Amino acid sequence: MTKFSVTCGLALAVSVASVPSFAQESTNRVAAKTDWSVFVEQDPVECWSVSAPKETVNTRDGRVVAVRRGDILLFVTFRPSDEVQGEISFTGGYPFAQGSTVTLEVDGSTFELFTDGEWAWPATSSDDAKITTSMKRGTNATLTARSSRGTVTKDTFSLLGFTAALEEAERRCTN
């Protein structure tokens, strides 16, 4: 199973509403760790930590613009049946520009995510691990992307509670 096909299932689970309203109404939220929430699904077992951005800036031709976007979410997922451990994924709430990448910056460290539709992921599980390590040490994660309409988006996520949420999701999917 590819990262894309599995995360599309995640999108369906999360698209009911955005975090935090989804997290407040969902029956599968099992923990809240400052700015991150933890969710668990059964059949198959899947656990994830997720957060919404604290700040979003949209620009076109260098000017700030108002745009309509869907849910903007940053995930770390554990799926034991597929041997997925700590998979990073991001949805920007719009279709990314064809062939574009998303830049993920955590306190001076920069990573590249590849896009497919409205989703972006690191290229390898090794990259997932490097990003996770950086996020554990960081204070903010900023994702910069380009939409299919040419809008540049910059979404900043707080990492307060990230480590606790990550550990909770991992613990729930390894027991």
Secondary structure by P-SEA (a helix, b strand, c coil): ccaaaaaaaaaaaaccccaaaaaacccccccccccbbbbbbcccbbbbccccccbbbbbcccbbbbbbbcccccbbbbbccccccbbbbbbccccccccbbbbbbcccbbbbbbbcccbbbcccaaaaaaaaaaaaaccbbbbbbccccbbbbbbbbbccaaaaaaaaaaaaaac
